[in-house]
Amino acid sequence: MPPVERYRFHSVQKPEEQNLVRIPQAVKGVLLVQGVQAVGNFLVFAIPGQVMVAMLVMGAWNYFIHCLTHLNKFL
C-alpha cells in the first residue's frame, strides 16, 4: 500500500458510482438553498439592531446545511 493511501478518508470509487446526482438536480438544489438563504437574510436583517443575531443565525444555517450536504447523497 502506498504511504498516502492509508490516510485516505474515503475509499476509491468507480467513476460510475461517484457522481450520482445529475447536473440539473444539483443546480436546482443549489438555487433552492440560495433562495432560502436570501429570504432568511432579508427577514433577519430587516429588523433594526439585530445584526449580531443575524450573523449568528446565518452562520449556523450555513454550517448545518454544509454538514447536511456531506451526509446526504442527494445533496
Backbone as ProteinMPNN parsed JSONL, in Angstrom:
{"seq_chain_A": "MPPVERYRFHSVQKPEEQNLVRIPQAVKGVLLVQGVQAVGNFLVFAIPGQVMVAMLVMGAWNYFIHCLTHLNKFL", "coords_chain_A": {"N_chain_A": [[0.855, -1.175, 0.0], [0.654, 2.194, -0.92], [2.209, 4.95, 0.816], [0.488, 7.192, 1.143], [-2.087, 6.228, 0.811], [-3.052, 5.029, 3.153], [-3.972, 7.132, 4.656], [-6.257, 8.022, 3.482], [-9.557, 9.3, 3.484], [-11.93, 8.447, 2.253], [-12.893, 5.566, 0.419], [-11.579, 4.553, -2.754], [-13.637, 5.064, -5.475], [-15.514, 3.631, -8.18], [-15.78, 5.26, -11.362], [-18.498, 5.391, -12.304], [-19.938, 5.302, -9.981], [-19.443, 7.593, -8.582], [-20.522, 10.348, -9.182], [-23.613, 10.627, -8.493], [-25.719, 12.335, -8.693], [-27.387, 14.23, -11.065], [-26.45, 17.063, -13.111], [-28.528, 19.069, -13.57], [-30.209, 18.5, -11.348], [-28.5, 19.097, -9.225], [-28.089, 21.836, -9.652], [-30.709, 22.808, -9.25], [-30.983, 22.18, -6.52], [-28.975, 23.791, -5.384], [-29.888, 26.359, -6.122], [-32.3, 26.391, -4.706], [-31.407, 26.316, -2.014], [-29.935, 28.707, -1.982], [-32.003, 30.523, -2.467], [-33.611, 30.191, -0.168], [-31.771, 31.062, 1.731], [-31.475, 33.731, 0.92], [-34.05, 34.793, 1.404], [-34.165, 34.321, 4.154], [-32.034, 35.971, 5.008], [-33.05, 38.477, 4.279], [-35.315, 38.65, 5.952], [-34.167, 38.496, 8.522], [-32.276, 40.582, 8.597], [-33.916, 42.72, 8.226], [-34.928, 43.603, 10.58], [-34.166, 46.212, 12.648], [-31.072, 46.762, 14.355], [-30.356, 44.142, 14.915], [-28.071, 42.879, 13.97], [-25.916, 41.279, 14.936], [-27.273, 39.033, 15.901], [-28.395, 38.205, 13.516], [-26.07, 37.53, 12.078], [-25.174, 35.371, 13.604], [-27.326, 33.551, 13.326], [-27.379, 33.126, 10.51], [-24.787, 32.136, 10.112], [-24.895, 29.744, 11.576], [-26.894, 28.465, 10.124], [-25.612, 28.148, 7.604], [-23.508, 26.451, 8.366], [-24.853, 24.088, 9.228], [-26.265, 23.372, 6.905], [-24.097, 22.884, 5.227], [-22.937, 20.663, 6.531], [-25.059, 18.882, 6.195], [-25.021, 18.513, 3.43], [-22.817, 16.919, 3.152], [-23.607, 14.586, 4.372], [-25.874, 13.671, 3.074], [-26.602, 11.844, 0.209], [-27.958, 12.813, -2.004], [-27.646, 15.6, -1.93]], "CA_chain_A": [[0.0, 0.0, 0.0], [1.442, 3.432, -0.911], [2.105, 5.645, 2.113], [-0.623, 8.137, 1.203], [-3.362, 5.507, 0.801], [-3.559, 4.707, 4.496], [-4.573, 8.329, 5.227], [-7.425, 8.391, 2.674], [-10.811, 9.265, 4.224], [-12.944, 7.7, 1.516], [-12.323, 4.568, -0.474], [-11.611, 4.917, -4.166], [-14.863, 4.566, -6.076], [-15.549, 3.546, -9.627], [-16.343, 6.516, -11.895], [-19.955, 5.39, -12.429], [-20.526, 5.397, -8.647], [-19.06, 8.841, -7.939], [-21.492, 11.43, -9.322], [-24.93, 10.03, -8.598], [-26.692, 13.39, -8.916], [-27.224, 14.893, -12.356], [-26.174, 18.496, -13.006], [-29.758, 19.86, -13.339], [-30.669, 18.296, -9.966], [-27.592, 19.838, -8.35], [-28.366, 23.264, -9.836], [-31.974, 23.076, -8.565], [-30.726, 22.154, -5.083], [-28.194, 24.981, -5.019], [-30.767, 27.524, -6.221], [-33.249, 26.329, -3.594], [-30.711, 26.719, -0.787], [-29.623, 30.131, -2.103], [-33.249, 31.259, -2.299], [-33.982, 30.165, 1.253], [-30.834, 31.928, 2.439], [-31.785, 35.123, 0.585], [-35.262, 35.163, 2.146], [-33.777, 34.383, 5.567], [-31.236, 37.188, 5.21], [-33.94, 39.63, 4.209], [-36.155, 38.697, 7.152], [-33.387, 38.73, 9.739], [-31.639, 41.894, 8.555], [-34.943, 43.765, 8.158], [-35.164, 44.071, 11.948], [-33.044, 47.078, 13.006], [-30.333, 46.483, 15.582], [-30.21, 42.699, 15.138], [-27.01, 42.419, 13.077], [-25.167, 40.177, 15.552], [-28.165, 37.876, 15.905], [-28.49, 37.768, 12.125], [-24.813, 36.863, 11.73], [-25.159, 34.085, 14.295], [-28.321, 32.68, 12.706], [-26.963, 32.747, 9.163], [-23.603, 31.297, 10.242], [-25.346, 28.41, 11.997], [-27.608, 27.894, 8.975], [-24.617, 27.718, 6.616], [-22.769, 25.314, 8.912], [-25.662, 22.872, 9.222], [-26.511, 22.998, 5.509], [-22.847, 22.298, 4.734], [-22.847, 19.308, 7.092], [-26.095, 18.065, 5.569], [-24.608, 18.148, 2.072], [-21.841, 15.834, 3.233], [-24.26, 13.386, 4.864], [-26.942, 13.268, 2.184], [-26.074, 11.524, -1.116], [-28.628, 13.636, -2.999], [-27.09, 16.945, -1.918]], "C_chain_A": [[0.905, 1.243, 0.0], [1.226, 4.19, 0.393], [0.901, 6.579, 2.223], [-1.964, 7.418, 1.33], [-3.896, 5.216, 2.195], [-4.203, 5.917, 5.173], [-5.817, 8.775, 4.467], [-8.692, 8.247, 3.51], [-11.835, 8.349, 3.567], [-12.262, 6.693, 0.612], [-12.438, 5.051, -1.919], [-12.839, 4.268, -4.801], [-14.703, 4.473, -7.588], [-16.18, 4.824, -10.168], [-17.865, 6.524, -12.002], [-20.652, 5.5, -11.073], [-20.292, 6.759, -8.006], [-20.145, 9.909, -8.006], [-22.879, 10.842, -9.567], [-26.005, 11.064, -8.909], [-26.376, 14.061, -10.25], [-27.061, 16.404, -12.153], [-27.453, 19.317, -12.824], [-30.308, 19.706, -11.912], [-29.798, 19.091, -8.996], [-27.858, 21.334, -8.442], [-29.664, 23.643, -9.134], [-31.776, 23.125, -7.05], [-29.98, 23.385, -4.615], [-29.075, 26.224, -5.061], [-31.8, 27.553, -5.104], [-32.601, 26.815, -2.298], [-30.391, 28.209, -0.825], [-30.881, 30.985, -1.924], [-33.696, 31.322, -0.852], [-33.059, 31.073, 2.058], [-31.121, 33.397, 2.166], [-33.014, 35.609, 1.353], [-34.938, 35.282, 3.638], [-32.962, 35.619, 5.886], [-32.124, 38.424, 5.215], [-34.76, 39.765, 5.491], [-35.367, 39.056, 8.405], [-32.775, 40.126, 9.745], [-32.655, 43.031, 8.477], [-35.233, 44.338, 9.538], [-33.965, 44.928, 12.365], [-32.377, 46.637, 14.317], [-30.089, 45.013, 15.852], [-29.087, 42.108, 14.288], [-26.257, 41.236, 13.673], [-26.005, 38.901, 15.589], [-28.278, 37.32, 14.484], [-27.227, 37.03, 11.696], [-24.741, 35.483, 12.372], [-26.131, 33.096, 13.637], [-27.853, 32.212, 11.338], [-25.694, 31.899, 9.182], [-23.971, 29.876, 10.637], [-26.074, 27.715, 10.85], [-26.611, 27.351, 7.954], [-23.852, 26.489, 7.102], [-23.593, 24.03, 8.803], [-26.034, 22.429, 7.809], [-25.266, 22.353, 4.922], [-22.673, 20.873, 5.255], [-23.861, 18.378, 6.443], [-25.685, 17.63, 4.166], [-23.574, 17.038, 2.085], [-22.491, 14.518, 3.674], [-25.283, 12.814, 3.884], [-26.373, 13.027, 0.783], [-26.693, 12.392, -2.191], [-28.013, 15.021, -3.084], [-25.61, 16.892, -2.196]], "O_chain_A": [[1.818, 1.341, 0.82], [0.165, 4.078, 1.006], [0.35, 6.734, 3.313], [-2.895, 7.973, 1.914], [-5.112, 5.164, 2.38], [-4.912, 5.753, 6.166], [-6.381, 9.822, 4.788], [-8.899, 7.226, 4.166], [-12.517, 7.576, 4.239], [-11.171, 6.946, 0.101], [-13.303, 5.864, -2.247], [-13.048, 3.061, -4.674], [-13.866, 5.148, -8.187], [-17.03, 5.417, -9.503], [-18.477, 7.574, -11.806], [-21.853, 5.768, -11.028], [-20.893, 7.053, -6.973], [-20.642, 10.334, -6.963], [-23.266, 10.592, -10.709], [-27.097, 10.701, -9.348], [-25.229, 14.415, -10.52], [-27.489, 16.949, -11.135], [-27.462, 20.209, -11.975], [-30.813, 20.669, -11.334], [-30.31, 19.69, -8.05], [-27.855, 22.028, -7.425], [-29.727, 24.687, -8.486], [-32.326, 23.995, -6.374], [-30.306, 23.961, -3.576], [-29.024, 27.052, -4.152], [-32.141, 28.626, -4.606], [-33.178, 27.626, -1.573], [-30.552, 28.903, 0.179], [-30.83, 32.047, -1.302], [-34.11, 32.374, -0.365], [-33.511, 31.774, 2.964], [-31.025, 34.225, 3.071], [-33.014, 36.717, 1.889], [-35.377, 36.22, 4.304], [-33.172, 36.251, 6.921], [-31.967, 39.309, 6.055], [-34.885, 40.856, 6.046], [-35.836, 39.823, 9.246], [-32.754, 40.787, 10.783], [-32.286, 44.193, 8.646], [-35.737, 45.456, 9.645], [-32.848, 44.416, 12.431], [-33.044, 46.199, 15.254], [-29.643, 44.669, 16.946], [-29.155, 40.935, 13.922], [-25.986, 40.27, 12.959], [-25.491, 37.812, 15.334], [-28.258, 36.106, 14.283], [-27.311, 36.007, 11.018], [-24.29, 34.529, 11.739], [-25.785, 31.935, 13.421], [-27.923, 31.021, 11.036], [-25.543, 31.017, 8.336], [-23.425, 28.915, 10.096], [-25.893, 26.517, 10.63], [-26.752, 26.219, 7.492], [-23.581, 25.582, 6.316], [-23.091, 23.005, 8.341], [-26.112, 21.23, 7.543], [-25.372, 21.369, 4.189], [-22.302, 19.977, 4.497], [-23.557, 17.216, 6.172], [-25.969, 16.504, 3.758], [-23.468, 16.286, 1.116], [-21.968, 13.445, 3.373], [-25.526, 11.607, 3.87], [-25.727, 13.913, 0.225], [-26.041, 12.688, -3.192], [-27.868, 15.569, -4.176], [-24.95, 17.932, -2.229]]}, "name": "protein", "num_of_chains": 1, "seq": "MPPVERYRFHSVQKPEEQNLVRIPQAVKGVLLVQGVQAVGNFLVFAIPGQVMVAMLVMGAWNYFIHCLTHLNKFL"}
